[in-house]
């Protein structure tokens, strides 16, 4: 408190205002104003029917009843409804509806209860109502605190032989809805289940999800809290705080600062106010507004913003929105009030009643004029122009209650009952029947609204939405800006006029009220333990997941053939990648393959052309032809590895590679064995000589091929090669390669080729120094050395690469090993044939043979 006073002193604000903001001041001011204005919480009316006419002058005395403006509105609404009923010739023939009201009927509740007790002691049951007059069934129409209502109901039913039934036109209270405890009490007000939905729909309309709530700490407030919480949970709207204001003034004063600090420290810009207007909640609301708390207030239409509440405010740029029961316009009401007493009811009097609703929808030109109206001329302008005199909620409930009473009376008048002869019992029986009819009656009132008194089948309420405009001279006009209807589809139940909001508020821009900033596309909501459902942190989507909307709970995984873009808000189709003929690597490898194939064909042509020369004849021409043809296929083999893989090419790649290389290496092995046998056979080794001469060596090739074919067949039977789609190794790419199937089978093929190559290398190495003019042992040794070196290097490099590079490594190994055999074995031969023809003759062979023999 000291800090607050110091702040006001620092800002040069009078200390009087600093004292004024203390909640006890507001309570005292409220009590003084209520006392000065003779304010009660509502009047009590006694309504009955008589078989005699009622003239209009019967109603004129009500203007002399001293009561506060809101109660005066209720009295006028009652009078107007009775006047309409009595002048309707088709309604209640030979009967008239009457009412009883006096200055005592609008007393404070405590004074009213004291008066009732005094009346009971004096045998005067109700003010202005004598026991001897209780010869008819009477409806008590009240608006009292629920505690007082219970006491009054007890008195009416226990002390007056059930000649009364009671209808309340005040706020709905759950305690009074117990039909067993209060069989003759009916509440006209709705239980506000639709109001909770209306408020949440209104909140969602402006994309808010973080609101505060201040309610009275009583059964009514707790029930509304349960309704509101249920609707908010359905629509992911959360409470920033819930201030349950105690009904006890002493308890409230001890906590008032806590409630104030809770609103000031909260991040919400929207606060809902719900409760009784004559409670400590009203004191809080008045203090919060007077302190200039910049919040957008949402409340019900019963919370009239009276001029006195605006005397010391600092101004609220957000304003107040109010929800009121929807009903059609009541024609003829203003004219009726004025004709009661034209002297006492001029336009100035009606304006000062503060109940008029300015309907800009039917008078847009008037609205524009009023915007430019100065405060000095505003009242004069109002008096000149015609306004719609709109019923407030209590007045409209009175209007419908009187019509419900009349409809029930109309029905019972045309019923025939077997009534007992005892006059008292007959009367009680009729009163029960009347109340029973009233609770079940359904009708359409004169303004066209459907009224259903059966609470089980009661229609859901529709609400008008108002903006409380602090009109010049503190009139606080309610400007209708839209409505809520539960009968429209979800998401379309709130209809607001942007033009009306802009006119009344000055702008269509609304404050934001969210717990957390929006999580944009590419991120998701992340909640910590204990956080409200509307509060969250934003976290980027995981790898390869996206979100293209705001405030999503989960990111969506991209499909296998897609990947997330950098912003992670869109999935992009992955590029299908394989070693193709269009890319440089594929073109280079295919050209190399074709070049060596062509070169091998040229070499084969040279050998065939010079097939009769000693160089060709000395090394088994048949094996030479087979080796060259197999090498041509070896060079063509890489072409199967280039292009889009499919099941057939994947199988052909490995089988062709294994079989063709087996032919080449086994042919080289046959040539090596031929050299060894040619120089190692002696005269006594006839069997070996026969083996060499007969051509049995040529059977080595098919035997070796057969073994490799068996290995490949087992491979195909166990786990054949297949297409492998790798969508994870490279970002944004789907790599298509051929999977080996059984890796063990693949290494068995390589192992078998390695065995043949090592055998070749061993035999050739030990035969390299054998005599002979054209001994191929040295050439074969070097070719097998290159072959083994290439494939030994291939294994670790192959396992360290992926995708296209892995395929390129295998192709390179095939080309390198094939080129090694071609170069080491046939390039020297072609060189001798083409460029050293002098060495490719019988004389040279004999000369070399003689020199070798002499050396030996």
N, C-alpha and C positions, 0 to 999 in steps of 0.2 A: 504493500500500500504506500509506503514511504517513497519507493522508487517511482511509482506512478505519479504521486503528487509532485515529486521533483521534476519529472518529465514535463508535466503541465506548466510548472513554474518556468522551466527552461524555454518552453515554447511561447511564453507570455500569454498563456491561457488562464483566465480567472480561476482562482482556487475554488470558487463555488462549483465550477464544473467538475473539478477533481473530486469533490465530495459527492457530487451528484452521481458519479458512475458507480459508487459503492452499491451493491445489490439491495441492502436494507433501505436505501433511499427510494429505489424503484418500487419496493413493496409498499412503503408508506404512501408514495405518490399514487399508486394504483388504488389503495384503500381510500384515500381522500377523494380521488376522482370518482370512484364508484359511489361513494357516499354522497358527493355533491350532485351527481347525476342520477341518484336514486336507482343505481344499476342493480338489477338482479340477474340471475342466470337464466331467467325465462319466466314467462307468465303461466299461470294455471287457469285454464278455461273449462267451464262446465257446459256441456252441449246436450240438448235434449230436443224432443219434438212435441209440439202441441197442435191441437186441432183449432187453430185460430190464425188469421192472417197477421202478417208482420209488415208494417209500413217502413219506408226507407228512413223516416225520422227516428226510428228505433235505434239506428246505428250512429246517429250523429253525436251521441254523448261520449263516444270513445275518444274523441279528440280532446276531451277535458281531463282524461286520465293522466296524471303525472307519471311518466315513465321514460326510460332512456330510449334513444332512437331505434336501436335494434328491436327492442320489445314492441315499440310502436309499429314497426314494420310487420311484426308477427300479428299484432291485433288487426291491422288493416287487411292482411292476407286472410285472416279468419272471417272478418266481416264481409269481404268481397266474395269468398266462396259461399257463405250462407246466403248472401244476397242473390247470387246466381242460381242457387238451388231453389230458393223460394219463388223466384219469378219464372221458373220453368214449369209450364202448365202440364207437362207430361211426367213430372216428377213429384212423388208424394202428394197425391190428390187429397184435398181436405186436410192437409197437415203442413206445418211450418217448422223449420228448424230454428231454435233459439239458442242463445248462449248467455252466460253470466260472467262478467269480468268487472273488477273494481280496482281501486287503487291498492287494495290489500293483496290482490292476487299476484303482484309483481314485486313483492318484498324480497329482501335477502332471505336465503334459505333458513338461516338460524332464526330470523324473526318470524318467518312463515311457520316453522315448526312450533315455535312458542305460541303463535296465534292458534295453531291447530289444537295444541294441548289445552289452551284456555277455552277454546270453543267446545271441546269435549267435556270440560268440567261444567260449562254452562249449558250443556245439551244443545249447543249450536254447532252442528257437525262441521260445516265449512263456512268461511267468511261469506256473508251475504247469502247463505243458504240455510233454511230452517228445516228441522226434522219433520215438521208437519207438512212440508212441501214435498217430501220424498215419496211421491206417488207415481213417479215415472222412472224409466230406465235412463240413466245419465252417463255420458261419456266424459271422463276427466282427461283433458288434453294438457299434458305437462311437459316442462323442460327443466328438470331439476338434477342436482347431483344424484348419482346412483344410490348413495346412502339415504338421502332424503326421499328418493323415489320409492325405495323399499319400505321406509316407514310409512309414507303416505299410502302405499298400496295395502299395507297391513291394516291401517286404520279403515280404509274404504271397504275392505272385504270382511273384516272381523266385527266392526262396530256398526256397519250400516246394512247388514243382511244381504250383501252382494247385490245391492241396487245400483252399483257403479261398476264400470270397467274402465281401465286406464290405458291410454295411448300416449307414448312419449314422442316428441318431435325433436329431441336433442340428439347428441351423438350416441351411436350404438355402444352398448356395454355388454360384454359377454355374460356377466353375472345375471343380468335381467332376461337373458334368453332361455333360462331354464323354465320350461312350460309347467313342470310339476310343481315347482315352488311358487310360480307366479302364473296361475292359470288364466287370470283375467288382466294380463298386462301385455301390451303389444308395442314393439318398437318400430317406428316408421323408417328410421335410418337404416341403411345397409350396413353390413358387417365389414365393409371396406376390403373385401378380398379382391374385388376388381380394381380398387384404388392402388393396391400394391402392384398389380400388373400394369396399371396405367403409369405409375411412377417409373417403373423399370423400363417400360417401352419408351417413355420420354427421355430417360437417361441414355438408352441405347441409340435413340435417334440422333443425339449429338456426339456419339462415340465416346461417352464417358464410361469409366468402369471403377472409379475411385470416389466414393461419396461418404459424407459424414451423416450421422443421424442423431437427432436430439428428440427424445420422447419422454412422456410422463411415466414415472415408475409406478404403474398400476396395472390392473388386469387388462384394461383397454390397450394400453401401450405395449404390454408384453404380447398380447394376441396379434396386434398389428406387426410387431417385430417378427413374429413367426411367419406371418403371411409374406412380409417383405423379404425376409431371408430366403424363403423357399423360392420366390421368383428370381431373386438375385443369383442364387446358386445355379438355376437353370440357364441363365444368360451370362454367366461369368462376370458378374458385377460384385464388387467387394466393398466392405465397410472400412473406411479409414479410421473411424472411431464410432462408438455408440455411447452417447451420453444419456443415461437414464436418470432424469432429474427427479429427486425424491419429492413427494407431496408435502412432507413436513417442512415448514419454512425454516425452522431452526437447523434441521439437518442440511437443508439446501445452502444456508448461509455459511456453514462450515466447509462446504465443498465448492462454492461458487467460483473461486479462483482456479480450482483444478479444472473445472469445465471450460472456463475461459482460456486457460493455457493450452488445453487439449485442442481447441479449435485453432488457436493462433499458431501452434507448432505443427499442425497437420498440413500435409502437402495438398490436400484436396481443396478444390475451389467451389464445390457444390455441397450444400448441407440441407437435409430434409428435416422439417419441423413437423411433429405430429403430437397432438395431445389437446387437453382442455385449454381453452383460452382464459380461464379464470384460475390458473394454477401457477405454481412456481416456474413452470416452463415458459409461461408468458412473461414473467419477470426476467428470465434469462434472455429470451429473445429480444425483449425491449432494450436490455442493457447492451447486448451484442451489437444491435443496430446503432444504438446511441454512441457506442465507442468507435463506430466507423469501420467495423470489421468488413473487409472486402471479400465477401462471399456471395455466391448466387444462392438465394434461399428458395426452397421448394416446399410449399405447404398446401393446406386446404383453404377453401374460400371462406371458412368461418373465421380465419385469422385476418380480420379486416385491419388494414393499415390505417389507423385513425390519425387525424392531424396531430393529436397530442403526442403520438409516438414519434413524430418527426421534428419536434421542437428543438431538440439538441443534437440532432444527428450531423455527422460530418459528410454524409452523402455516400451512396453505394453505387459504384459504376456498373455493377452486375445486375442489381435489382432483385425483385421477388416474383416468382411464378406461383400461381395458385390453381388448384384443381377443384372444380365445383360440379355438383350434380347437373347433368345435362337435362334441360327441358325446353320445350318450345316456348315461344313468346306468348304472353297472356294479354290478349287484346282487351281494351276497354278498362283496364285497371286504373290508369292515370285519370281518366275521365271520371270514373266512379269516385275516387278519392277527392278530386276537386269539387264534385257536386255534393259531397257530404256537407262541406262548408267552404264555399269559395273564398270567404274572407280569411279563414285560417289555413287554407291550403293553396296559396299561390305558388308559382314556379320557384320562387326563391326558397319557400319552405321545403319544397320537394328536393331541391338541389342540396340543401343543408342536411337532409336525411341521410346523405352519403350512400345511397343504395343503388344508384342508377348505374347501369352498365352501358357504356357507350359502344354501340354496335357500328363499327366503321365499315363493315361489309356492305351495309346498305346506304352508307353516306360517306363515300370516300372524299367528296369535295369538302364536306364539313371538317373531316380530319385534317386536311391540308390547311384549311383556314385556322383551325384551332392550334396548329403547330406554331403559327406565327403570332399567336395571340399573347399579349402581355399579361402579366399577373393582375394588373389593375382592371383589365377588361374581361378577364376570364369568367367571372361570376355573371356579369351582364350577358356575356355571350351564351352561357349555359341557359340562362333564363329565357332568352329569345328563341333558341332552337329547341326542337322537340327531341327528347331522349326516350329510350326504351326503359321503362321502370321494371327492372328484372327482379324476380323473387330471389332472395338468398335461400340457402338450403333449408333452413328451419321453416321459412315461410312456405316454401313449396311442399314440405312435408305436412304442414298444417292444412294446406289447400287440398292435398290428396286424402288426408285423414278425414276431413269433413265430408268429402265426396264418398269415401268408403262407408262412413256412418250412414249417409243418406241412401246409398245403394243397398246396404244391408237392411235398413229400415223399410225401403221400398219393397224388397223381396219378402220380408216377414209380414208386411201389411196384406199381401195377397196370398198368404198361406193360411190354411185352416188347421188349428190345433185343437186337440181334445184337452182343454185346459181344466184343471181342478176348480172346484167351486170356490175354495178359499181365495179371497182376493189377494192377500199377500203372497201366497204361494204361486198364484197365477202370475203375479208381477215378476217374481223371481224367475220363474220358468221362462217368461218372455225375454227377460234380460239375458239369460244364458243363451237362448236361441239367437238373440240379436248379435251377441258377441261371436257365437259360432259362425253365423252367416258372414260377419265382418271379416273374420280370419280367413275365409275361403273365397271371398268375393273377388271377381276380376272385372275390370271395366276400362273403358277408354275415356279419359277425362276431357273436358271441353277444349283443351289446347292440342289434343290429338295424341297424347302420350298414353301408352299402355301401362296400366297399374295392376299388379298382381299381389294381393295381400297374402296369398299362400306362400309362406317363406320357403317351403320345400321346393316349390316350382318358381321361385322368384327369379325374374330376369336379371342378368348381369347388368351392372350399372354402366352407363356411358358418362363421360366427364367432359365438361368444357374446360379449356385451358386458358387462363387469364394471365396477363402481365399487369402487375400493380404499378400504375403510373402515378408518380407523385406530382399530381396536377397542381398548378399554381393555387395558392391559398390553402394548401394542404388537404385538398379534397380526396386524394387517393383514389382516382378512378380505376376501375377494373376494365382493361381492354381485352376483349376476347381475341386470341391469336390462333386458336385451333381447337381441336377436340380429339378425344380418344374413344374408340369403339372396340369392344372385345369381339365383335362379330366380323371384323375384317380379318383377312389372312395375317399370319404372323409376319412381322416386319413392315406391315402396312396399317397397323392399328392406330398410329398417331398421325394426324394430319395437321400440319402447321402452315400458316400463311407467312411467307417470308416478308411480304409487304407490310403486314400488320406488325410483325416483330420489329422491322426497320422503323416503322412509324412511331411505335410506342417506346421502343428502347433507344432509338437513334442509330442503331446499327444492327446488322444481322450477324455480326461476329460474336461468337460465344467463347467463353474461356475454356481452356482444356482442363480436364480433370481425370488424369490417368496416374496409376501408381508408378508405372515404368514406361520409358520411351519405347516406341515401336521397334520391334526387331524386323529390319528390312529383309528383302530377298537375299538369299545367301547365308542366312543365319536362322537360328531356332531359339525358342525360349528355354531357359535353364533355371530351374527353381532350386533354391536351397531349402533345407529342412526348416519348417516353421514359418515360411513365407506364405502370404495369402495367394490365392489362385490368380489374382490379377497382378501380382508383383513377381518380377522375374529379372534375370540377367540375360543378355544376348550372347550367344556362343556361335562361332562359325560352324557351318555344316562340316561333318567329317569328309574325308577324301572320297571323291566320286559320288557325293550326295549333293542334292540341290534343294532349294526352296524358292519358289517364284511368287510367294505371297508374303504378307506381313504377319507377324505374330503366330507363326506355326509352331506346334509342339514337337513335330518330328520332321526331319529332312527325308527326302525321297531318294532312294538308291537308283542311280542310272542303270539302264539295262546293260547286259553284257556287251552289246555292240555299240555302246555310247559311253561318253565320259563328260564330266562336269567342266564347264568353262571356268575361266579365272575368277569371275564374280560368283560362281556357284549358284547361279539362278537359271541355268539352262543346260540341258543335255545336248551334246553334239555327237553326231554319229562318228564313230571311229573310222579312221582310214584303214582299209584292208591292205595289208602289206605282205608281199612275198617276193621272192627273187624272180623278177620278170624280165622280159626282153626289152622293155621300154627304158629301164634304168641303166645308168652307165656300167655298173658292175655286171649286170646280166649281159649287156651287150659285149663287154670286154671278154668275159668268160666264154660266151658263145662264139665269138670271133676266134679266140685262141683255139677252142675246140675244133672249129671248122678248118683252121689253118693247119693244125697238126694232122687232122684227118686227110686233108688234101696232100700234105707233104708225105704222109705215109703211102698214099696212093701213088704218088710220083716215084717214091722209092721202090714200091712194088713193080711199077712199070719198068724202071731201070733194071731191076733184077730179072724180070721176065724177058726183057729184050736181050740181056746178056746171060741168059741161062746156060749157055754152052761154054762160058769162060771158066777157067780153073777156079777162080775165086768163088763162083756160085756153086760149081759142082763139088768142090772140096768140103762143103758143110751141109750136105743133105738138103737139096733144093725143096723137097716136099715140106720139111719142117720149117724152112725159111718162108715158104708161101703161107703156111698155116699161121706162123707167128706174125707176119705182116698183116694178114687179114684180121686176126684177133686184135692187133693193135689199132687197126682202123675202127673197130667196134669200141675199143677202149676209149678212143678219142671222141666217138659219137655219144658215148654213155653220159657225159655231163649234160647233154641237151635234155635228158629226162629230168634233171634236177632243176631246170629253169622253166618258169611258167607257173600257172595256178595249179597247185597240187590237187590231186583227186585220188580216190582209192586205187585206181588202176596204175597211175604213174608212181605212186608210193611203193607198190609191190614191185613194179618193173625196175625201179631205181636200184634196189638192193639185190634183187635176183640177177638182173643183167650184170651189175657190177661184179658180183661174186663169181658167176659162171664165166664171163668173158675174161676176167683176170686169171681165173684158174686155167683157162685155155692157154693164155699167154705164158704164164709162169711154168705150167707143165710142159709146154713146147720148148721153152728154154732149158728145162730140166732134161728133156729127151735129147736136145742137142749136146748138153754137157756130158751126159752119159755116153753119147756117141763118140765124142772126142776121147773120153777116158778109155773106152773099150778099144778104140782104134789104135791107140798107142801102148796099151798095157797087155794086149793079148799075145801070147807066145804060141809056138807051134803045137805044144802039147795041150793047149786049152781049146780043144775043138768045139766044145759045147758053147763057149763064149763067142767063138768065132762064128758059129752057126747062128747064134742069137743076133750078132751084128749084121751078118750078111742077109739073113732071112727077112729083116725089117720088123722083127718083134718089138724093137724099141718104140715103134710108133704106137703100140698099144698102151704105153704109159699115159698118153694124153687122155683117151676115153676113160681109163680107170680113175685117173685123178678127177676128171670132170664128174664121173658118176658119184664119187665120194662127196663132192661139193653139192651136187644136186640133192643127194640124200639129206645133207645138213640143211639146205634151203627148204626142202619139203617139210622137215620137222619144224623149222621156223614158221612156215606158213600155217602149219597145223596147230601149233601151240599159241602163238600170238603174232599174227602177221602185221606188217607195217600198216599204218593208217594215217589219215589226215589229223593233224593236231592244230587246234585253234587256240592260240595264246593271246588272251585279251588283257593280261595283267603285267607282262614284262616291260612293255613300253607304254608310256602315257599317251593316250589318244590314238593308239594303234592296235589293230588286231593282226597279229603275226600268224600267218598260215604256213606251216611247215609239215614235213612228213615225219611222223614219229616212228621210231625203229620197231615199235611193238615190243618184242623180247630183246632187250639189250644183250642178254647172254648169248642169244643166237647170233646176233650181229658180231659179237666178239669171237664167236666160234668160227664164223666165216673168215674174219680177219686172221684169226689164229691159224687156220688151215693154210691160208695164203702165205702167212709168215713162215710156217713150217716148210712149205715148198721152196720159198725164197731162200731160207737159211740152208736147206739141203743143196740147192743150186750153188749158193755162194761157197759152201764148203768144198764141193766137188770141183768147182771151177778154180778156186784158190789153189788147191793142191795140184791142179793140172795146168797151171799157167806157164810152167817152164818146159812143158813137153815139146819135143821137136815137131816141126811141120811148118810149111810155108804160110799157111792160112789158119793157124790155130786160133779158135774163137774163145779160148778159156779166159784170156785176159779181159776181153770185151765183156764176157758174161759176168766175170767177177765184179767189174766196175758197175755194170747195170744192176746186179743184185744188191750191191752196196748202196747205190742210189735208191733203189726200191725200198730196202729195209729202213734206210735213214728217213725217207719221206713218211712212211707209215708209223714209225716209232715217234716221230715228231707230231704226227697227226693226233694221236690219242690225247695228250694233255691240252693241246690247243683246242681240239674239238669240244672238250668238256668245259673249257673256260669261256666259250662263246655261246650266243643264243641267236635264234631267228635266222635272218638272211646270212649273217656272217658265218654262222655254223654251217649252213649249206655251202657257202662259198669255200670254206676251208676243205670240206669233203671233195668238192669239184677240183680245187687246186691240187689236192693230194693225188686224185686220179690222173689229172693231166701231167703232174710232175713225175709220178712214177712211170707212166706210159712213155713220156718223152725221154726219161732216163734210159729205158730199155731200147727205144728207137735210136737214140743218139749214140749210146755206147756200143751197140751191136752193129747197126747198119750204116751209120755215117762213115766209119773207116772203109767199109766195103765199097760204098758208092764213090768215095774219094779215089780209091784204087782203080775202080772200073772207069771212071770218067776222066781222071786226071793223071793216073799212073798206069796207063795201059801196057807200058814196057814191063811192069812187074806182074801183069796178068797174062803170063805165057808159060808154056811147058819148059822152055830153056831156062827161064829164071827159077822155076820150081826145082829143076834138076840141079841147077847150080847151088841153090840154097841147101838142097838135100845133101850134096857132096860136101859142102862146107861143114854141115852139122856132123856128118859121118867122120870127117877128118878130125874134127875137134874131139869127137868121142874116142 
